[in-house]
Amino acid sequence: MAEQQSGAGCCGASRKSAGAGPGAAYLDAARAVAPAPEAEQAALLNALVPIPGGIFEMGARRSRFPADLDSPRRKVRVAPFLISATAVTTSEYARFAAATGYRTVAEQEGWSYVFHLLLPDPTAWPQHPPGLPWWRRVNGACWSAPEGPGSTFAGREDHPAVHIAWYDAVAYCTWAGLRLPSEAQWERAARGGLAKRKFPWGDEMMPNGARAMNTFQGRFPHHADAGATWTGSLPVGSFAPNGYGLYNMTGNVWEWTNDSFGPLPEPVRLPPRDPARDPLAAEPAAPRVQRGGSYLCHDSYCDRYHVHSRTRNDPESSTGNLGFRVAG
């Protein structure tokens, strides 16, 4: 078995080092959520986008961040599946929370991590993880108050729900009758039918000189450009969709997958030369894989905004650039 790595990658902040509650209890609570009525579950399922099965090359030829374990490329076979066209929105998460009374890990523990430039006064929240001064521990920050006290998701109903721990995403899936995509499914979907490309649309970060995803505009992490159109998240339908009709598969917010972090899984192959079939790594309580990059990715620091990019965080962790999409 591959060696497990714990904690967050450079793009996130782990709650575990700050004394998070017991993960087993969070998982039990997530799985105990009452399901939505059958008609509502059927509607949620019918809204998903079909992704064709087949063989594709997963990962990168060469990794800029070897610890991410996203190279070398390998052939993977996936069966046909369904996935949401966008990340789960704040309004969708609000409907789930109202129906179930579920409280996220951030709500239960009373705080989450917020990017300092999104705070009216970062000095009011001086606590941060070691070596990550741009992540501030803000009391009261959660999906419904993304920047903490005085903030609201009003006007951002169509933005991705953030401050979502992996356990919180599992809870939503339990209610919806859906699931998180596997890492292989996520990458298959993100590529949009293109092979050996860096982005869902090709190899140029800014095709025809135009922005095609939401990444950091400025000098990370201290200054946003004076002319920056945005700093945080954008609506989930921003920019053009990929070849499968999926939006923001790179940039905007990191998305949880069902896989635990480690080398891309290689199950037993039958026959020996057959590509790995629907791989999934699921070590209990291990750090979970996040995909897609976020509004904080920047080529000067963390260019994990490619379709093959991966990072990790502990399943109880939440940050203001972390959400999810669902699969069926």
Secondary structure in CASP SS format (residue, H / E / C, confidence):
PFRMAT SS
TARGET T0000
AUTHOR 0000-0000-0000
METHOD secondary structure of the structure
MODEL  1
M C 1.00
A C 1.00
E C 1.00
Q C 1.00
Q C 1.00
S C 1.00
G C 1.00
A C 1.00
G C 1.00
C C 1.00
C C 1.00
G C 1.00
A C 1.00
S C 1.00
R C 1.00
K H 1.00
S H 1.00
A H 1.00
G C 1.00
A C 1.00
G C 1.00
P C 1.00
G H 1.00
A H 1.00
A H 1.00
Y H 1.00
L H 1.00
D H 1.00
A H 1.00
A H 1.00
R H 1.00
A C 1.00
V C 1.00
A C 1.00
P C 1.00
A C 1.00
P C 1.00
E H 1.00
A H 1.00
E H 1.00
Q H 1.00
A H 1.00
A H 1.00
L H 1.00
L H 1.00
N H 1.00
A C 1.00
L C 1.00
V E 1.00
P E 1.00
I E 1.00
P C 1.00
G C 1.00
G E 1.00
I E 1.00
F E 1.00
E E 1.00
M E 1.00
G C 1.00
A C 1.00
R C 1.00
R C 1.00
S C 1.00
R C 1.00
F C 1.00
P H 1.00
A H 1.00
D H 1.00
L C 1.00
D C 1.00
S C 1.00
P C 1.00
R C 1.00
R E 1.00
K E 1.00
V E 1.00
R E 1.00
V E 1.00
A C 1.00
P C 1.00
F E 1.00
L E 1.00
I E 1.00
S C 1.00
A C 1.00
T C 1.00
A C 1.00
V C 1.00
T E 1.00
T H 1.00
S H 1.00
E H 1.00
Y H 1.00
A H 1.00
R H 1.00
F H 1.00
A H 1.00
A H 1.00
A H 1.00
T H 1.00
G C 1.00
Y C 1.00
R C 1.00
T C 1.00
V H 1.00
A H 1.00
E H 1.00
Q H 1.00
E H 1.00
G C 1.00
W E 1.00
S E 1.00
Y E 1.00
V E 1.00
F E 1.00
H H 1.00
L H 1.00
L H 1.00
L C 1.00
P C 1.00
D C 1.00
P H 1.00
T H 1.00
A H 1.00
W C 1.00
P C 1.00
Q C 1.00
H C 1.00
P C 1.00
P C 1.00
G C 1.00
L C 1.00
P C 1.00
W C 1.00
W E 1.00
R E 1.00
R E 1.00
V E 1.00
N E 1.00
G C 1.00
A C 1.00
C E 1.00
W C 1.00
S C 1.00
A E 1.00
P C 1.00
E C 1.00
G C 1.00
P C 1.00
G C 1.00
S C 1.00
T C 1.00
F C 1.00
A C 1.00
G C 1.00
R C 1.00
E C 1.00
D C 1.00
H C 1.00
P E 1.00
A C 1.00
V C 1.00
H C 1.00
I C 1.00
A C 1.00
W H 1.00
Y H 1.00
D H 1.00
A H 1.00
V H 1.00
A H 1.00
Y H 1.00
C H 1.00
T H 1.00
W H 1.00
A H 1.00
G C 1.00
L C 1.00
R E 1.00
L C 1.00
P C 1.00
S C 1.00
E H 1.00
A H 1.00
Q H 1.00
W H 1.00
E H 1.00
R H 1.00
A H 1.00
A H 1.00
R H 1.00
G C 1.00
G C 1.00
L C 1.00
A C 1.00
K C 1.00
R C 1.00
K C 1.00
F E 1.00
P C 1.00
W C 1.00
G E 1.00
D C 1.00
E C 1.00
M C 1.00
M C 1.00
P H 1.00
N H 1.00
G H 1.00
A C 1.00
R C 1.00
A C 1.00
M C 1.00
N C 1.00
T C 1.00
F C 1.00
Q C 1.00
G E 1.00
R E 1.00
F C 1.00
P C 1.00
H C 1.00
H E 1.00
A E 1.00
D C 1.00
A C 1.00
G C 1.00
A C 1.00
T C 1.00
W C 1.00
T C 1.00
G C 1.00
S C 1.00
L C 1.00
P C 1.00
V C 1.00
G C 1.00
S C 1.00
F C 1.00
A C 1.00
P C 1.00
N C 1.00
G C 1.00
Y C 1.00
G C 1.00
L C 1.00
Y C 1.00
N C 1.00
M C 1.00
T C 1.00
G C 1.00
N C 1.00
V C 1.00
W E 1.00
E E 1.00
W E 1.00
T E 1.00
N E 1.00
D E 1.00
S E 1.00
F C 1.00
G C 1.00
P C 1.00
L C 1.00
P C 1.00
E C 1.00
P C 1.00
V C 1.00
R C 1.00
L C 1.00
P C 1.00
P C 1.00
R C 1.00
D C 1.00
P C 1.00
A E 1.00
R E 1.00
D C 1.00
P C 1.00
L C 1.00
A C 1.00
A C 1.00
E C 1.00
P C 1.00
A C 1.00
A C 1.00
P C 1.00
R E 1.00
V E 1.00
Q E 1.00
R E 1.00
G C 1.00
G C 1.00
S C 1.00
Y C 1.00
L C 1.00
C C 1.00
H E 1.00
D C 1.00
S C 1.00
Y C 1.00
C E 1.00
D C 1.00
R C 1.00
Y C 1.00
H C 1.00
V C 1.00
H C 1.00
S C 1.00
R E 1.00
T E 1.00
R E 1.00
N E 1.00
D C 1.00
P C 1.00
E C 1.00
S C 1.00
S C 1.00
T E 1.00
G C 1.00
N C 1.00
L E 1.00
G E 1.00
F C 1.00
R C 1.00
V C 1.00
A E 1.00
G C 1.00
END
